[in-house]
Amino acid sequence: MYIIVGLGNPTSKYDGTRHNIGFKVIDEIGEKYNISIDTKKHKALIGKGVIEGEKVVLVKPQTYMNLSGESLREVVDFYKIDEEEQLIVIYDDISLDVGQLRLRKKGSAGGHNGIKSIVQHLGTQVFPRIKVGVGDKPAHMDLADHVLGHFSKDEQPQVEEGCKNSVEAVVDILKEGMDYAMNQWNGKKK
C-alpha cells in the first residue's frame, strides 16, 4: 500500500494557486484512476483505490499548508506504513521552472513550510517526494504573494504538462521503484 499526499491549502480561495499544485496532481490521479477523494478523515480528504495493481490512499491535508504534518502523522499511524518506502509527497518548488519535476528519496525542507511540518511530525527527512516547479518569485514580489498567486495564462501549458508528468512519475514509482523514477524524470527539461 502507498500513501500519496498532495500538499495545498483547503477552500476554493486557494484553487489554482502555485502552492496548491500538489492538490491538483492528486485530483488528476483520482480522475485518471477513478478514485473519489471525498472522505473526511485524519484532518484530510482521502480516497482509496488501486493504481497499476497497487493499493493507494490519496490524501489532501485540510490543515492548511503549514500544518500538513499533523494530518500526515495521523494517516501514517492509521495505515501503519513505512514512510521511507510507502509514502509519496507531492508539492510545489519555487527553485524549479514551471512544470519541471525533481524526485528525491529524502532531503531537508528547503524553506518549504509544509515539508517542515511533515519532517517535524514524522521525525524524519527520509520520505519520497515529487517536487513540481512553480517558478521563482519575481524580485519585487513577496514570497507568500507569489506562492499564493495564480499561474499566468502563458504558464498554463507547463502547469498541465507538469501535472500530467507527475501522475506518470507516481506510476513509475509504484511499478518500478524510486530509483527508476528518479532516472526517468530528474533533469528532464521541456
Buried (B, 14 or more C-beta within 10 A) or exposed (E): EBBBBBBBBBEEEBBBBBBBBBBBBBBBBBEBBEBEBEEEEBBBBBBBBEBEEBEBBBBBBBBBBEBBBBBBBBBBEEBEBEBBEBBBBBBBBBBBBBBBBBBBBEBEBEEBBBBBBBBEBBEEBBBBBBBBBBBBBEEEEEEEEBBBBBBEEEBBEBBBBBBBBBBBBBBBBBEEEBEEBBEBBBEEEE
